[in-house]
Amino acid sequence: MRPASAALVAAINEACARTGTLLIADEVQSGSGRTGTFLYSGTIGLAPDLVALGKALGAGVPVGAAMVSAKVAPAVAAGDHGTTYGGNLLACRAALTFLDALDNGLEAQIQRVSAHWFGRLHALAFRHPKRITAVRGAGLMAGVDLFDDALPVVNAALERGLLINRTCTTVVRMLPPFIVTEADVDRAMDILDEILGE
């Protein structure tokens, strides 16, 4: 929920270039379109040598993947990397079906809904300046930092049918499904607006 700053990205790139250190991006949660693009690392200016993927990649079916750069690929041989769910037909078909959906409009929908959602989140922060300190995130991944403990907000939302969670005591974390619509976002933001106004 804390996008890397441009200064941090520049420092990572400089350190990797200077020392030859390989960069690994854990995109199990942020990758596969969650942040509006297939890989978030590239969006912020990183060029990882290895990327770990999972979660959304299987559209609900357990699957994981490790992607390596052309620089690293020659060092990996068959049998070097294994996984419980690697290579089975169901997991592979689920991943291929998901990737096809992502290429055929789902990624564009995520970007469109994200723009609407973050507009609503920033409007919510403007309406409740004594409750919200910051809105962070990208795509369909957001954290709303509150001045106070987020648990009462999370519990009140659950009572109204909105499933969110708390991280870092004061952060309301939201990870809606990829098929969320603008109407779903509006309903969720109306519920949060009501709770924060109480």
Secondary structure, DSSP 8 states (H G I E B T S, - for coil): -----HHHHHHHHHHHHHH----EEE-TTTTTTTTSSS-HHHHTT---SEEEE-GGGGTTS---EEEE-TTTGGG--TTSS--TTTT-HHHHHHHHHHHHHIIIIIHHHHHHHHHHHHHHHHHHHHH-TTTEEEEEEETTEEEEEESS-SHHHHHHHHHTT---EEETTTEEEE---TT--HHHHHHHHHHHHHHHH-
